Amino acid sequence: HSRETRQWRTVSAAAPDAGRDDRTRWSALTLEWSPRRPVLLSAAVRSERRSSNLAAHDFRATIYALAARLSF
């Protein structure tokens, strides 16, 4: 789990991101399983959310991943 706050400080007040404040949070969970010696299976999910004082920069995302690794 992580949290980050970012304040956009620009030289020019005319810049599109002038005064922008973002707060980003994310959490992740990864599971790994090795049913046999050379095989590793993994599954992961990550949830990410950003809120900003400029509405066009808000977002929410959920990312899923599956992987298989074969070592020889």
Disulfide bonds with the S-S distance in Angstrom:
none
